[in-house]
Amino acid sequence: MTGFEIPTAILGSAYAEPMEHGWLLPDKPAERRDGRRPSTR
């Protein structure tokens, strides 16, 4: 496993609001964060 991965998958429902998301940035350890991932636009 590289540092650019979440160690365990985040599983959720296709219909429910996401409970958490993975935050991935180069040269930093991966994080699990609460809620929906912010948009990139």
Backbone torsions as a table, in degrees:
resi	resn	phi	psi	omega
1	MET	NA	134.5	176.1
2	THR	-88.3	172.1	178.1
3	GLY	-74.1	-5.0	-177.3
4	PHE	-101.4	38.6	179.8
5	GLU	-142.0	150.6	170.3
6	ILE	-85.9	129.1	-174.6
7	PRO	-58.0	-36.9	178.2
8	THR	-126.9	146.2	-178.3
9	ALA	-64.8	146.6	174.5
10	ILE	-100.1	108.4	-177.6
11	LEU	-101.6	139.7	178.6
12	GLY	-149.7	175.7	179.0
13	SER	-83.8	148.8	175.9
14	ALA	-71.2	-14.8	-174.3
15	TYR	-111.0	-18.3	-176.4
16	ALA	-95.2	156.0	174.5
17	GLU	-61.3	135.7	-179.8
18	PRO	-62.0	138.6	178.6
19	MET	-85.5	-31.2	178.8
20	GLU	-158.1	168.1	179.2
21	HIS	-145.3	162.9	176.9
22	GLY	-91.6	135.4	178.7
23	TRP	-111.8	112.8	-174.4
24	LEU	-120.2	123.3	175.7
25	LEU	-132.0	141.2	178.1
26	PRO	-59.2	144.2	176.7
27	ASP	64.8	18.3	175.8
28	LYS	-136.2	149.4	178.1
29	PRO	-65.8	147.2	178.4
30	ALA	-66.4	147.1	179.4
31	GLU	-127.1	151.2	168.3
32	ARG	-101.1	126.6	179.9
33	ARG	-122.2	151.1	-179.7
34	ASP	-73.4	151.8	171.8
35	GLY	79.9	-169.8	-178.4
36	ARG	-77.7	145.4	176.4
37	ARG	-68.6	137.1	178.5
38	PRO	-66.2	152.3	178.7
39	SER	-69.3	158.3	-179.2
40	THR	-96.2	-0.3	-179.1
41	ARG	-98.4	NA	NA
